Amino acid sequence: MKRLPYVVDLVAAVAVTVTYLDFARTPATDGLPAYSGPAWLAWVVAAAAGLPIAVRRRWPLPVLGVVLAAVTSASILDLTREPYISAGLAAYLVGLAEPARRSVPALAITLPVASAGVYLGEAMITPSGSAQDAAGLIALVLMVIGGAWTAGFTVRSRRAGSRRKAEHALVAERLHIAREMHDIVSHNLSLIAVKAGVAAHVAADDPQEASTALKVIEETSRSALTQMRRALGVLRTDGAPMGPVPGVEGLDGLAEETRRAGVEVVLKVRGLAGLNEGTQLTVYRIVQEALTNVVKHAAPTRCIVTVTARGGSAAIDVVDDGPGGPRRKLPGGHGLIGIRERALMYGGTFTAGPREEGGFAVSVRLPLQGEGSP
């Protein structure tokens, strides 16, 4: 299939060359003068007008230059009786393959040169009609060349637009994967780190508590490995096993995991039925990262998670009673940055910071266009 365009170009090149050679043998008819020059010159002009078309995909600009010179000469020599088809074929590839900084100047040169050749051949050197007739033929030639170039330029622009969209989609997908991997690793490792600290602290005095902490570490580690394998499997092959996409029904599980890390979590959920899968995943990840922030910086403490959807928007508030002060200022890590990015992606708002009465608060508002909410 890759060779097919070159085969088509070769056929077109031979056809144009044969046509011009036939013009050289055509007698004068209907007021059109016949070619009266030497045969070798007709062969040279015919070859230059047609054969370069076979390599137009490799050298678009040189091919256009050679073909333009040939068809202009053919017009002056009364060798042509067609509206510069070969020049149109060459101009199409220039518009398609060359950047605008080269293809536009090439077109700006081609059009007046072609017009001059037609006018000289039709109305000046060997007149076959009036200047008005020549003007009509010039308009047809300009339409063929300019239309071919415009078609090529349009296809090039559309392909470039498609590539840009594909690149943007790739960047967005990479960012999405980075967020997902961060949320999986950060949340689970935070729980593991807290429980490992508990186990190390009470190992000698309270073996039962240490055993419980190690059990939580084991379960959390297995869960993290499973999630990461699924995520990495999706990257490797389309046939990788996939678990259900986390949604609002998983908020209870997040709360329970956080309780194991020593945070007393109060979860309040209302009006989330009917949210689409993407919005549910966003809500889940925002709550997950906010709870991870609590575990990292405030545990043990009490935390209230409120998630509501009504009036065309979803509100997510995560408030803890942990210590305030400079160490609870907005962190510079990826967690809260990820929350902000998710909120802005949906056109929402994000605020986070220490509360005056103590503790820390994360607040997100997401618009819900076209989704069912009470």
N, C-alpha and C positions, 0 to 999 in steps of 0.2 A: 504493500500500500504506500510505503514511503517513496517508491520509485514512480508511482502513477503520475504525479504532477509533472515530473521531468519528461515522461513519455508524452503527455499531453502537449507540453511546450515544444517538444521535438516535432510532433505532428503539425502543430500550428506553424512552426518555423518553415517546414517544408512546403506547406500549403501556401503561405504568403509568398515565398520565393517563386514557386511555380506560377502563381497568379501574376506576379510582376513580369515574369518572362513571357507570359501569354499576352500581357498588355503591349509588350514590345512588338508583337506580331499582329496586333489588332489594327485593321485599316481605319482610316478616318470615317466616322459615321455621325450623322445628326449634328454636324457642326463641330464635332470634337476632332482636333488634329491628331494625326498619328505620329508615333515616334519615328524620327528619321535619322537618328544617330547611329554610330557603329555598334555592332552586335556585342563586342567585348564590354562596352560601357554599360549596355543594358544588363549583361550578366553581373557586372560589379555592383550596380545599383540594386538589382534584385536580390543578390546575396546579402548585401549590407542591410537591406530593408527587412529581410525575413530571417536569415539564419541566426542572428544574435538572440532572437526570441528563445531559442533552445537553452540558453544559459542565463536568462533574465533573473532567475532565482539566486544565482551566485553573484552576479555583478549588476545589480539593478541600474545604478546610475550610468556606468559606462555603456550598457546596452541601450539605454534611452538616448544617450548622446549619439551613438552610431546610427541608430534607427532614425532619429530625428534628422540627421544630416542626409541620410539616404532618401527618405520620403520627400524632404524638401527639394533635393536634387531631382527626384522623379517628377515632382510637380513642375519644375522649371523646364525639364526636358520633355514634357508631355508624355511621360511614361506611366503615370498613375491615373486610375479611374475609380479609385475607392477613397473613402474619407479617413485615411490615416489609421486603419485598423491596427497595424503593427505598432504604431506610436502609442495607441491606446493600451495595447497589451503591455508595453514597456512601462508606461506611466502608472498603470495599476500596481505593478510590483514596487515601483518607487514609493508610491503612497503607502503600500502595505509594509514594506521591509525597512524603509529608511526613516530615521527620526525627523520630526518636523523641521529642525534647523537645517536639514539638507533637502528634504523633499519639497518644501515650500519654495525655496529659491529655484530648485530645478523646474518646478511647474511654472514659476514666473518667467523663466527663460524660454521654456518650451512653447508656451502659448503664442508669444509674439513672433518667434522664429517660424512656427508653423503657419501663422497667419500671413507673414510676409512671403513665404514660399508659395502659398496658394494664390495670393494676389499677383505676384510676379508671373506665375505660370498661366493664370487664367485671364488676366486683364492687361498685362504689360508686354511680355516677351512674345508670346504667340497667342494673342487674344482669341478666345472662343466664345466670348459673351461680353455683356456690359459689366461695368463696375458693380452694379447692383446684383448681377448674377454671381460675381466673385464674392460679394459680401455674404450672400446666402450660403455659398459653399464654405466660406470661412467660419460662419456660425456653426455649420454642421461639424466641421473639423474640431472647433473649440469644444463643442458639446461632447464629442467622442473622447478627446484627450482629457478634458477637464472632468467629465463624468467618470471615466475610468480611474483617474487619480483620486477623485473624491470617494469612490467606492472602496479603493484600497485603504485610504486614510481612515475611513469609517470603520472598516473591519479591524484595522490596527488599534484604533481607539477603544473599540469594544473589547478586544482581547486584553489590552492593557488594564481596562477597568475590571475585567474578570480576574486578572492576576492580582490586582490590588485587593479585591474582595477576598480572594483566596488567602493572600498574605495576612490580611486583617483577621480572617477567621482562624488562621493558624496561630497568630499571636494571642487571640482571645482564648483559644483552646489551651495553649500553653499556660496562660495565666490561670485559667480555670483548674487545670491539673495541679499547678503549683499551690493554689489555694486549698484544693482538696487534700493534697499530700500534707500540707502544713497543718491543716485542721486535724487530720488523723494522727499525725505524729505528735503534735504539740499537746493535744488534749490527753492522749493516753500516756505519754511520757511524763506529763505533769502529775497524773494520778500515781504512776509508778514511783516517781521521785518522792512524793509525799509519803506514800506507804513504806518505801524503803527507809526513809528517815525515821518513821515511827518504829519499824521493826528493829532498826539498829539501836534506838533509844531505850526500848523496853525489853530487849532480848534477854538480858540477865534477870531482871526483876519480874517480868510478866511474860513467860514463854507462850501462854495462850494468846495474848494480844499480838505478840510477834508472829505466831502461826497464822492468825487471822489476817494480818497485814500481808504476809507472804502469799496467802491464798488469793487475796485481791490482786497482788502483783501478777500472779500466774494467770488469772482470768483476764486481766486487762492486757497483758502481753499477748495472749492468744487472740483476743479480739483485734488488737492492733495489727498483728501479723495477717490475720484473715482479711481485714480491710485493705491492707497494703497489697496483698497478693491479688485481690480482685482489681484494684486500681492499676497495678502494673500489668496484669493479664489483659486488661482492656487495651493497653498501649501495644502489647505484643501481637494480638490477633483479635479479629472480630468475633471469633468463636469462643472467647474466654468466658468461663462461668461468671455470671454477674448476680450479685445480691440485689435486693430491693433498694431503690434510692431512698436515703433517709428523708423522713418527713416529720410533720408535726406529731404523728403518733409515737415518734421516738423520743419526744421530750421527756417523758416519764423515765425512760432508761437513762438519759443524760443526768437527770436529777438524782437518780439512784446511784449512779457511778460517782457523782460528786459527793454524795453523802458518805460513801465509803472513804473518801479522802479527808473526812473530818469537817465538812461544811454542812450545816443544817440548811437544807434547801426547802423553800416553800414555793410551789409551782402553781400559778394561776393562769389558766388557759380558757379563752372564750371566743366563740365566733369564727373558728378556723376552718370549719367544714366548707368545702367547695373551692378551696384554694388549689391552683394548678400545681403540678409536680415541681416545676422550677421555683415557684415562690415558696413552697413548703421546704425545699432543700435549702433555700437562702435563709429562711427563718431558723431552721435547725442548726445550720452552721454558725449563724450569728449568736444564738444562745450557747452553742457549744464553746465558741471562742471566749465569750463573756464569762462563762463558768470556769474555763481554763485560767483566765486572768484572776478570778477570785481564788482558785486553788493555789496559784503561784504566789500571789502577793498578800493574801489575807487569811488563809486558813490557819487555825480553826476559827470559824465565824458563822454568822447567820446571813443567809442570802435569800432575797425574794425575787423570783422571776415572774414577770407578768407579760403575757402575750395575748393581745386582743386584736380582732379584725372587725371593723364596722365603719360605716360611712365612707367606703371607698379607700380605706387605708388600714395598714397593719401597724400596731404599736408594740415595740419590744423594749421592755425596761428590766434591767438587771441591777439590783441595788444590794450592797452588802454592808454589814456593820463592822467591817474590819478596821484596822488602824488607819488613820489618815496620815498627814504629814508629807514631806517631800518625796519619800520613797513610793508613794501611791500616785504621784503625778502621772500624766499620760505617758505610757512607756513608748520607747522608740522602736520596739520590735515589730515583727510582722503580724502579730495577732490582731491588735486593734486597727492596724493599717488595713488588714484584710477585711475587717468589719466595715470600715469606712468605704473601701472599694466596692464591696457587695451592695451597700446602701446606695452609693452614687450610681452604680450600674442600673439600678431600678428607678433612678430619679428621686431617691429618698434623702433623708437627712440623718446625720450621726453626731452625737455629742457624747463625751466621756470626760470624767474628771472627779476629783475628791468632792465630797459633800460637806457643807458647812457644819452639819451636825455630826460628822464623822463618817468614815467609810468611803465607798467609791460607787459611782453610778455610771452605767452605760445605757444610752437611750437611742433607739433607732425608729424612724418612721418610714414606712414603705407605701407608696401609692399602689392601689390595686385596680388598674384599668381593666375593665371587662371581666372581672371575676366576681363570683358570688360571694357576698359578705352581708351579714345582717345589718 
